[in-house]
């Protein structure tokens, strides 16, 4: 190594910063963040006495002669010194830093390529959740109890590894500190009684289908899951982001096809978590938007089991963005309602009269097969028959198809999508903003515009 990485405790210790401007201010802020008592001074009248007793000095005068003169004073006082952008004058260098409270990662290229250090920092920033420092605090809080309960060092290491990577750790990263402490206490009881510890369920949104639209947390959990219970609408490209040895269980529900009952999915989640598994319940779009995520949480809560929820980009947002449709627009639409097309003939019908207003965008899920009913209900509620509509099938995916036209012709447009044997999930957008679908150049566009 060209430089030995060391972490110094600067709490309450003097750090001298010489200079003004962005570089000096940045170094002063960094030292203060470590608890140092910072003296920021101008270089013109400094003497060796200004450095006496300092733990470190940072020099950033932007002047070669000034930097050299002040550096000599610091060296004469026996103080380690860093001079901005002048590696030959430095006793130590500043690494690129990823700060997660008690967890700090320092990256250095020995001055060879600061740009490379910056790129590495960005990648590590993306990989380390913001709550990672809280995870270290949780482990520290239970260290003495674990050491007392588990005498064998190997078993202790196994326990702490599970604390960090298992349910407690995931609850911390989701921001549930109280739940995490309860999970650790439960695992301590299991260790005391020789029982198998419980697992955790993650209710995860897979987004509209493009694997690059997964959230960072969703991608991380797919790599950690023992089992993935996934919707039928989650495409293979998303499932391919999971760890290779995970168990995949398709529990999807598709209209007119044999499928799992919701009660069976709930029971399977509970069974696997009780057996100690880390389970990802992977849902297309967002789990709380027509995804029945709330019902699965009810089952997990009733069983007293740990869970987290990871939102996903829901179809209304993903499909509209991919088709170039702004769901709200300052001059066109100031309201958005997301509604299920299947409710058009169901017992819990939306108030279509309140939705059929100018300046209001409707995003209708699962509506292609009910397009005629949706059209009639909106027309009966007073919607203009010439209101623009768009249908986005397989939104955000390579096989995306978009058709657009008027509300009066919605049923015929929907038939172009729903009657094909390879039809994918479709979203209907109703409102003036839907006209934007016809303005976007679309290389995959296969359907004629309806004039």
C-alpha positions in Angstrom: 0.0 0.0 0.0 1.2 3.5 -0.8 -0.9 4.9 2.1 -2.0 3.1 5.3 -5.7 3.8 6.0 -6.2 5.0 9.6 -9.3 6.3 11.4 -8.4 8.9 14.0 -10.7 10.0 16.9 -10.8 13.8 16.5 -13.5 14.5 19.0 -12.6 17.7 20.9 -9.2 17.9 19.3 -7.8 20.9 17.5 -7.6 20.8 13.7 -6.2 23.9 11.9 -7.5 24.8 8.5 -5.6 27.5 6.6 -7.2 29.3 3.7 -10.6 30.4 2.3 -12.8 29.3 -0.5 -14.5 26.0 -1.4 -11.6 23.7 -0.7 -10.8 25.1 2.8 -14.5 25.3 3.7 -15.0 21.7 2.7 -12.1 20.5 4.8 -13.3 22.5 7.8 -16.8 21.0 7.5 -15.3 17.5 7.2 -13.2 17.9 10.4 -16.2 19.4 12.3 -18.3 16.3 11.2 -15.8 14.2 13.1 -16.2 16.3 16.2 -13.0 18.3 15.9 -12.5 21.8 17.3 -11.7 23.6 14.0 -9.6 26.8 13.9 -9.9 28.3 10.4 -7.2 30.9 9.8 -5.9 33.2 7.0 -2.4 32.4 5.9 -0.9 35.9 5.9 0.2 36.2 9.6 0.4 32.6 10.7 3.2 31.5 13.0 4.4 28.1 14.3 2.4 28.8 17.5 -0.9 28.5 15.7 -0.2 24.8 15.1 0.9 23.9 18.6 -1.1 21.0 20.0 -3.1 20.4 16.8 -4.0 16.9 15.7 -3.8 17.7 12.0 -3.7 20.7 9.6 -5.3 21.3 6.3 -3.9 23.9 3.9 -5.8 25.3 0.9 -4.5 28.8 0.0 -4.5 28.2 -3.8 -1.0 29.7 -3.9 2.1 27.6 -4.3 4.4 29.9 -2.2 1.7 30.3 0.5 1.0 26.6 0.7 4.7 25.8 1.0 5.4 28.4 3.7 2.5 27.4 5.9 3.2 23.7 5.4 6.7 24.3 6.7 5.3 25.9 9.8 3.0 22.9 10.5 5.9 20.5 10.0 8.1 22.4 12.4 5.3 22.1 15.0 5.2 18.3 14.4 1.6 18.4 13.0 0.6 16.1 10.2 -0.5 18.2 7.2 -2.6 17.9 4.1 -2.2 20.4 1.3 -5.0 20.6 -1.2 -3.9 19.4 -4.7 -0.2 19.2 -3.8 0.5 15.5 -3.0 4.3 16.2 -2.6 3.6 18.4 0.4 1.2 16.0 2.1 1.8 13.7 5.1 -1.7 12.3 4.6 -4.3 12.4 1.8 -8.1 12.8 1.9 -9.9 9.7 0.6 -13.3 9.7 -1.0 -15.7 9.0 1.9 -19.0 7.1 2.1 -20.5 8.2 5.5 -23.1 6.0 7.1 -22.8 7.3 10.7 -20.9 4.6 12.6 -20.0 2.9 9.3 -17.5 4.8 7.2 -15.9 3.7 4.0 -12.7 5.4 2.7 -11.5 5.0 -0.9 -8.1 6.1 -2.1 -6.1 5.7 -5.3 -3.0 7.1 -3.7 -3.5 10.3 -5.6 -3.2 8.5 -9.0 -6.8 9.1 -10.1 -9.3 11.1 -7.9 -11.9 10.5 -10.7 -11.6 6.8 -10.2 -12.0 7.2 -6.4 -15.2 9.3 -7.1 -16.6 6.6 -9.4 -16.0 3.9 -6.8 -17.6 6.1 -4.1 -20.7 6.5 -6.2 -21.0 2.7 -6.6 -20.5 2.0 -2.9 -23.0 4.8 -2.1 -25.6 3.0 -4.2 -24.8 -0.4 -2.6 -24.9 0.7 1.1 -28.4 1.7 2.3 -28.7 5.0 4.2 -29.6 3.2 7.5 -26.4 1.1 7.5 -25.0 3.0 10.5 -28.1 2.2 12.5 -27.4 -1.5 11.9 -24.0 -1.1 13.6 -25.6 0.6 16.5 -28.1 -2.3 16.9 -25.4 -4.8 16.9 -23.5 -2.8 19.6 -26.6 -2.5 21.7 -27.0 -6.3 22.0 -23.3 -7.3 22.1 -23.1 -7.8 25.9 -26.3 -9.8 26.0 -25.2 -12.1 23.1 -21.7 -12.6 24.6 -23.3 -13.6 27.9 -25.9 -16.0 26.4 -23.7 -17.6 23.6 -20.3 -18.7 24.9 -19.1 -20.4 21.8 -17.3 -17.9 19.5 -18.5 -19.6 16.3 -22.1 -19.6 17.4 -21.7 -15.9 18.4 -20.4 -15.0 14.9 -23.4 -16.9 13.3 -25.8 -15.0 15.6 -24.4 -11.6 14.7 -24.3 -12.5 11.0 -27.9 -13.3 11.1 -28.7 -10.2 13.1 -27.1 -8.1 10.4 -28.3 -10.1 7.3 -31.6 -11.4 8.7 -35.0 -10.0 9.8 -33.6 -7.6 12.4 -31.1 -6.1 10.0 -33.7 -5.7 7.3 -36.2 -4.0 9.7 -33.4 -1.5 10.6 -32.8 -0.7 6.9 -36.5 -0.2 6.4 -36.5 2.4 9.2 -38.3 0.2 11.8 -36.0 0.4 14.8 -38.5 -0.8 17.3 -39.4 -3.8 15.2 -35.7 -4.6 14.8 -35.2 -4.6 18.5 -38.2 -7.0 19.0 -36.8 -9.3 16.3 -33.4 -9.4 18.1 -35.1 -10.2 21.4 -37.1 -13.0 19.7 -33.9 -14.5 18.2 -32.2 -14.3 21.6 -35.1 -16.3 23.1 -34.8 -18.8 20.2 -31.1 -19.1 20.9 -31.7 -19.6 24.6 -34.3 -22.3 23.9 -32.5 -24.0 21.0 -35.4 -23.1 18.6 -35.2 -22.3 14.9 -35.4 -18.5 14.5 -38.2 -17.0 12.4 -37.6 -15.5 9.0 -39.0 -12.3 7.4 -41.3 -11.4 4.5 -40.6 -8.5 2.2 -43.6 -7.3 0.2 -41.8 -5.9 -2.9 -43.0 -4.0 -5.9 -41.4 -5.2 -9.2 -42.3 -2.1 -11.2 -44.0 -2.1 -14.6 -41.7 -4.7 -16.1 -38.4 -3.1 -17.1 -35.8 -4.7 -14.7 -33.8 -1.4 -14.7 -36.8 0.3 -13.0 -36.5 -1.9 -9.9 -35.6 0.1 -6.8 -32.2 -0.4 -5.3 -33.8 -2.1 -2.2 -35.8 -4.4 -4.4 -32.7 -5.5 -6.3 -30.8 -6.1 -3.0 -33.6 -8.2 -1.5 -33.9 -10.3 -4.6 -30.3 -11.2 -4.0 -31.0 -12.2 -0.4 -34.2 -14.2 -0.7 -34.5 -17.9 0.1 -37.8 -18.0 -1.7 -39.6 -15.6 -4.2 -43.4 -15.8 -4.4 -44.1 -13.9 -7.6 -47.0 -12.7 -9.6 -47.6 -14.1 -13.1 -47.1 -10.6 -14.5 -43.6 -10.3 -13.3 -41.4 -10.9 -16.4 -38.5 -13.3 -16.5 -36.1 -10.4 -17.0 -36.9 -9.2 -13.4 -36.8 -12.7 -11.9 -33.3 -13.0 -13.5 -32.1 -10.4 -11.1 -32.6 -12.8 -8.1 -30.0 -15.1 -6.6 -29.6 -18.2 -8.7 -30.3 -20.7 -5.9 -33.5 -19.0 -4.7 -36.8 -21.0 -4.9 -39.3 -19.5 -7.3 -43.0 -20.0 -6.7 -45.5 -18.6 -9.2 -48.6 -17.6 -7.2 -50.1 -15.3 -9.9 -53.7 -14.6 -10.5 -54.8 -14.1 -14.1 -58.4 -13.7 -15.2 -59.9 -16.9 -16.6 -56.9 -19.1 -15.6 -56.3 -21.5 -12.7 -54.5 -19.6 -9.9 -53.7 -19.4 -6.3 -56.4 -18.1 -3.9 -55.4 -15.2 -1.8 -55.9 -17.2 1.3 -53.5 -19.8 0.1 -50.8 -17.2 -0.7 -51.2 -15.7 2.8 -50.9 -19.2 4.3 -47.7 -19.9 2.3 -46.1 -16.7 3.3 -46.8 -17.4 7.0 -45.6 -21.0 6.7 -42.3 -20.1 5.1 -41.5 -17.2 7.4 -42.2 -19.4 10.5 -39.7 -21.9 9.0 -37.0 -19.3 9.1 -36.9 -18.3 5.4 -36.3 -14.8 4.0 -39.3 -14.5 1.6 -39.8 -11.9 -1.1 -43.4 -11.6 -2.2 -42.8 -10.0 -5.6 -45.7 -8.1 -7.2 -46.0 -6.3 -10.5 -46.1 -2.6 -10.1 -46.6 -1.4 -6.5 -47.8 -3.8 -3.8 -50.3 -1.3 -2.4 -51.9 -0.3 -5.8 -54.3 -3.1 -6.7 -51.7 -5.6 -5.5 -53.4 -7.0 -2.4 -50.3 -6.2 -0.3 -52.5 -5.0 2.5 -54.2 -8.4 2.8 -50.9 -10.1 3.0 -49.7 -7.7 5.7 -52.8 -8.5 7.7 -52.0 -12.2 7.6 -48.4 -11.6 8.7 -49.4 -9.2 11.5 -52.0 -11.7 12.7 -49.2 -14.4 12.9 -46.9 -12.0 14.7 -44.2 -12.2 12.0 -41.7 -9.6 10.7 -42.2 -7.9 7.3 -41.1 -4.9 5.3 -42.8 -3.2 2.3 -40.8 -2.0 -0.6 -42.7 0.2 -3.0 -42.4 -0.1 -6.8 -43.1 2.1 -9.8 -46.8 1.4 -10.4 -48.2 0.8 -13.9 -49.9 4.2 -14.1 -46.6 6.0 -13.7 -44.4 3.5 -15.6 -46.7 3.1 -18.6 -47.6 6.7 -18.9 -43.9 7.8 -18.8 -42.9 5.2 -21.4 -45.7 6.3 -23.7 -44.8 10.0 -23.2 -48.1 10.8 -21.5 -47.9 13.4 -18.6 -50.6 12.2 -16.2 -50.9 15.8 -14.9 -50.2 19.0 -16.9 -50.4 22.5 -15.7 -52.6 23.6 -18.6 -54.6 20.4 -19.2 -55.0 18.2 -16.1 -54.7 19.0 -12.4 -56.1 15.7 -11.0 -55.4 12.0 -11.4 -57.5 9.0 -10.3 -56.3 5.4 -10.4 -59.2 3.0 -10.7 -59.8 -0.7 -11.5 -61.7 -1.5 -14.6 -63.0 -4.7 -13.1 -65.0 -2.6 -10.6 -67.0 -1.2 -13.5 -69.6 -4.0 -13.1 -68.8 -4.9 -9.5 -70.4 -4.1 -6.2 -67.9 -1.4 -5.3 -68.3 1.0 -8.2 -66.4 4.3 -8.4 -68.5 7.4 -8.6 -68.0 7.8 -12.3 -70.0 11.0 -12.4 -67.3 12.7 -10.2 -64.6 11.3 -12.4 -66.1 12.4 -15.7 -64.9 16.0 -15.4 -62.7 18.2 -17.5 -59.1 18.5 -16.4 -59.2 15.0 -14.8 -57.0 12.1 -15.9 -58.1 8.5 -15.3 -55.7 5.6 -15.2 -57.7 2.4 -15.5 -56.1 -0.9 -14.5 -57.3 -4.3 -15.8 -59.7 -2.5 -18.1 -59.1 -3.9 -21.5 -61.7 -6.7 -21.1 -64.2 -4.2 -19.6 -63.6 -1.4 -22.0 -67.2 -1.3 -23.3 -68.5 -1.0 -19.8 -66.0 1.7 -18.9 -66.9 3.7 -22.0 -70.6 3.5 -21.4 -70.3 4.5 -17.7 -68.2 7.5 -18.6 -70.5 8.5 -21.4 -73.5 8.1 -19.2 -71.8 10.3 -16.6 -71.4 13.1 -19.2 -67.9 12.7 -20.5 -67.3 14.1 -24.0 -67.2 11.2 -26.5 -64.2 12.9 -28.3 -62.1 12.8 -25.1 -58.7 11.4 -25.9 -57.9 7.9 -24.7 -54.7 5.8 -24.9 -54.1 2.1 -24.2 -50.6 1.1 -23.2 -49.9 -2.7 -23.3 -46.7 -4.1 -21.8 -45.6 -0.6 -20.8 -41.9 0.0 -20.4 -41.0 -3.4 -21.9 -39.5 -4.0 -25.4 -42.8 -5.4 -26.6 -44.7 -2.3 -25.6 -47.7 -1.4 -27.8 -49.7 1.8 -27.7 -52.9 2.8 -29.4 -54.8 6.0 -29.1 -58.1 7.6 -30.2 -61.4 8.8 -28.7 -63.5 7.6 -25.8 -66.4 6.7 -28.1 -64.1 4.1 -29.8 -62.5 2.7 -26.6 -64.0 -0.8 -27.0 -62.6 -1.2 -30.5 -59.2 0.0 -29.5 -59.2 -2.4 -26.5 -60.1 -5.3 -28.7 -56.9 -4.7 -30.7 -55.1 -5.6 -27.5 -57.2 -8.1 -25.5 -58.1 -10.4 -28.4 -54.6 -11.4 -29.3 -53.3 -14.7 -27.9 -50.1 -13.1 -26.7 -51.8 -10.1 -25.1 -50.0 -8.5 -22.2 -51.3 -6.3 -19.3 -52.8 -3.1 -20.5 -53.5 0.3 -18.9 -56.2 2.7 -20.2 -55.6 6.4 -19.9 -58.6 8.7 -20.3 -58.3 12.5 -20.5 -56.9 15.3 -22.6 -53.3 14.3 -21.6 -53.8 10.9 -23.5 -53.4 12.9 -26.8 -49.7 13.1 -26.0 -49.4 9.4 -26.9 -49.9 10.2 -30.5 -47.1 12.9 -30.4 -44.3 10.6 -29.4 -42.3 8.9 -32.1 -42.7 5.2 -31.3 -40.6 2.6 -33.2 -42.8 -0.2 -31.8 -46.0 1.4 -32.8 -48.2 -1.2 -34.5 -51.7 0.2 -34.4 -53.3 2.8 -36.6 -54.6 6.0 -34.9 -58.3 6.3 -34.7 -59.4 9.6 -36.1 
